[in-house]
Amino acid sequence: MGTRMDYGALLPEIALLIGAVAVLLTGSYLPRRRQWPTLLIAAAALTGAIVAGIVQALQSPTTVFTGSFALDAGSAAVRILAPAATAAVIVLGQPELRRTARESETIALLLLATLGALVVAGADDLLVLATGFLLSSIPLYGLIGITRTAAAAEAVTKTYLQGALFGVTMLGGIALLFAAAGATAYPSLTAAVAAAPAVVVALGAIAVTVGLLFEAGATPAHFWVPDATQASSRAVGAFLTTVPKLAALAALLRLVTTLQPAVDLPLVIAVVAAASMTIGNLAAFWQQDVRRLLGWSTVSQVGYLLLAVTAGAAAPAAGGALLAYLAGYTATNLTAFAVVAALPDRATIDHWRGAARAHPALTGALIIALLSLVGTPPTAVFFGKLAVFIAAWDAGYGWLVSIAAINTVVSLFYYLRWIVAAVGRTDAAPDAAKRAPGGLALVLGAATLALGAATVLLLGPNLTLV
C-alpha cells in the first residue's frame, strides 16, 4: 500500500483545479467580448494535465495518500484521454461559446467536471470515489442547463433528480460496505469483505455500482442521457457522452476486481450490459434528431464497454481491451459531434439529405464515425470491440457476446439511416458550413482510423479466440 503523501503525483488534477479557478476569476473581470485569455488558460491547464499524465503513465503502478489513489494503467489512460477530449470539446464548442455571456463559466465547469472524472478513475478508496462522483456530476448539471432554454431546464431537472437519487444510493452502499468490512480503502476491502455478511456486502456493492452506472449512462440510470444530449449545447453533448464514461468504466473495473470473488458483481454487470445495448439500440431506431440519436447510441456503446468490466476479474486482457475501446470510442464520438457542430442547421436525419454533395469532406468524416460506432474494420471501435468480445468470451460469457453481436448487427439500421440520408440526393441548394470545427472533424476522423491500426499493434497477440 502506498503511504507517501506525494502531491506531485496529482499534477494532472492540480493543473485542472488551478485552471478552472483561474478561468472563472479571469472571466469575471474581463469584458464579455474579450474572453480569449480564458481559452489560453484552459489550453495551458489541459496541456499540463496531459503532459503530466503521460509522464506518470511511464512510471511503475503505485498508490499514494495511504492507498486511497491509484496510479496505474486505468487512471493513466483517463488522465490522458479525458483532458484531450475536453480540449476537443472546447474547440468544437467555440462557435456557440465565443463572446457569449457564459463563455468563461462553461469552460470552468468543463475543467471541473474533467477534474472529477480523473478523481473517479483513480479512486482506490470508496470515500475518494464518492468525492469524485460529486465533483464530476455537479458541474454537469450546470453545463446542461446553462443554455437556459425550456428543453434544457427539463433535461437538467431529470439529470439532477436521477443524479441525486443514484448519488444517495451510492453513499448508502459505501456506508453498508464500511459497516460490513470496517474499511473503505480498496486494498483493505479485498480482505475484509470475505469475512463480512454476504447479504450486506452484496447490497452495498450493488448500490455503489448503481451510482457509477449513472455516471456511465448505463441502464437503469440512462434516462437522462438522450434528453441532456439533445437539449444542451453541442459541446456539452459531446462532453457528457464521452468524458464521464471514461471515468465511470475505469472505476467500475477497479471495483469489480476489488470485490471479486466475495460478490458476484460480474453477473450483475453482465445483465446491465445486455439491457443497455438492447435498450439503447431499440430506442435509437426511429430517432429523427441526430443529437438524440447519438445520445441513445451512447447508451448502447456503454453496454458493449461493460463486457470488458464483466470479464475484468477473470480475463487478464479485459483491462487493456477496455482502454483500447475507450480510446477509439472517444475519438469516434467526438468526430460525430464535431461534424454535427460544423453543420448546425442539419439537426434531423431529413436535414442531412444531400450533405455529401454540399460537404463531401465533412460527410466522409461522419461516415467514418458512424461506421466506427457500428464496429466496422479498420476503425478503432472495431478492434476495441473485438478485443472486448474476446475477453468476455474467454471469461465464460459467451451468451453475452452473442447478445452483443446481435445488437451490433441491429445497430446498423439507424446508423445507415443517417448515412443513406447524407449520401442521398436532394433538390435543395447546397448550404455553407458556417461553423469552425470542420477541420477538427476531419482530424478526429483520421484519428479514428489511425487508432484502429494502433489497437492492432498494441493488442494484436490478444485478438484471437483461444
Rosetta blueprint (number, residue, H / E / L):
1 M L
2 G L
3 T L
4 R L
5 M L
6 D L
7 Y H
8 G H
9 A H
10 L H
11 L H
12 P H
13 E H
14 I H
15 A H
16 L H
17 L H
18 I H
19 G H
20 A H
21 V H
22 A H
23 V H
24 L H
25 L H
26 T H
27 G H
28 S H
29 Y H
30 L L
31 P L
32 R L
33 R L
34 R L
35 Q L
36 W H
37 P H
38 T H
39 L H
40 L H
41 I H
42 A H
43 A H
44 A H
45 A H
46 L H
47 T H
48 G H
49 A H
50 I H
51 V H
52 A H
53 G H
54 I H
55 V H
56 Q H
57 A H
58 L L
59 Q L
60 S L
61 P L
62 T E
63 T E
64 V E
65 F L
66 T L
67 G L
68 S L
69 F E
70 A E
71 L E
72 D L
73 A H
74 G H
75 S H
76 A H
77 A H
78 V H
79 R H
80 I H
81 L H
82 A H
83 P H
84 A H
85 A H
86 T H
87 A H
88 A H
89 V H
90 I H
91 V H
92 L H
93 G L
94 Q H
95 P H
96 E H
97 L H
98 R L
99 R L
100 T L
101 A L
102 R L
103 E H
104 S H
105 E H
106 T H
107 I H
108 A H
109 L H
110 L H
111 L H
112 L H
113 A H
114 T H
115 L H
116 G H
117 A H
118 L H
119 V H
120 V H
121 A H
122 G H
123 A E
124 D L
125 D E
126 L H
127 L H
128 V H
129 L H
130 A H
131 T H
132 G H
133 F H
134 L H
135 L H
136 S H
137 S H
138 I H
139 P H
140 L H
141 Y H
142 G H
143 L H
144 I H
145 G H
146 I L
147 T L
148 R L
149 T L
150 A H
151 A H
152 A H
153 A H
154 E H
155 A H
156 V H
157 T H
158 K H
159 T H
160 Y H
161 L H
162 Q H
163 G H
164 A H
165 L H
166 F H
167 G H
168 V H
169 T H
170 M H
171 L H
172 G H
173 G H
174 I H
175 A H
176 L H
177 L H
178 F H
179 A H
180 A H
181 A H
182 G L
183 A L
184 T L
185 A E
186 Y H
187 P H
188 S H
189 L H
190 T H
191 A H
192 A H
193 V H
194 A H
195 A H
196 A L
197 P L
198 A H
199 V H
200 V H
201 V H
202 A H
203 L H
204 G H
205 A H
206 I H
207 A H
208 V H
209 T H
210 V H
211 G H
212 L H
213 L H
214 F H
215 E H
216 A H
217 G L
218 A L
219 T L
220 P L
221 A L
222 H L
223 F L
224 W H
225 V H
226 P H
227 D H
228 A H
229 T H
230 Q H
231 A H
232 S L
233 S L
234 R H
235 A H
236 V H
237 G H
238 A H
239 F H
240 L H
241 T L
242 T L
243 V H
244 P H
245 K H
246 L H
247 A H
248 A H
249 L H
250 A H
251 A H
252 L H
253 L H
254 R H
255 L H
256 V H
257 T H
258 T H
259 L H
260 Q L
261 P L
262 A L
263 V L
264 D L
265 L H
266 P H
267 L H
268 V H
269 I H
270 A H
271 V H
272 V H
273 A H
274 A H
275 A H
276 S H
277 M H
278 T H
279 I H
280 G H
281 N H
282 L H
283 A H
284 A H
285 F L
286 W L
287 Q L
288 Q L
289 D E
290 V H
291 R H
292 R H
293 L H
294 L H
295 G H
296 W H
297 S H
298 T H
299 V H
300 S H
301 Q H
302 V H
303 G H
304 Y H
305 L H
306 L H
307 L H
308 A H
309 V H
310 T H
311 A H
312 G L
313 A L
314 A L
315 A L
316 P L
317 A L
318 A H
319 G H
320 G H
321 A H
322 L H
323 L H
324 A H
325 Y H
326 L H
327 A H
328 G H
329 Y H
330 T H
331 A H
332 T H
333 N H
334 L H
335 T H
336 A H
337 F H
338 A H
339 V H
340 V H
341 A H
342 A H
343 L L
344 P L
345 D L
346 R L
347 A L
348 T E
349 I L
350 D H
351 H H
352 W H
353 R L
354 G L
355 A H
356 A H
357 R H
358 A H
359 H L
360 P H
361 A H
362 L H
363 T H
364 G H
365 A H
366 L H
367 I H
368 I H
369 A H
370 L H
371 L H
372 S H
373 L H
374 V H
375 G L
376 T L
377 P L
378 P L
379 T L
380 A H
381 V H
382 F H
383 F H
384 G H
385 K H
386 L H
387 A H
388 V H
389 F H
390 I H
391 A H
392 A H
393 W H
394 D H
395 A L
396 G L
397 Y L
398 G H
399 W H
400 L H
401 V H
402 S H
403 I H
404 A H
405 A H
406 I H
407 N H
408 T H
409 V H
410 V H
411 S H
412 L H
413 F H
414 Y H
415 Y H
416 L H
417 R H
418 W H
419 I H
420 V H
421 A H
422 A H
423 V H
424 G L
425 R L
426 T L
427 D L
428 A L
429 A L
430 P L
431 D L
432 A L
433 A L
434 K L
435 R L
436 A L
437 P L
438 G H
439 G H
440 L H
441 A H
442 L H
443 V H
444 L H
445 G H
446 A H
447 A H
448 T H
449 L H
450 A H
451 L H
452 G H
453 A H
454 A H
455 T H
456 V H
457 L H
458 L H
459 L H
460 G H
461 P H
462 N H
463 L L
464 T L
465 L L
466 V L
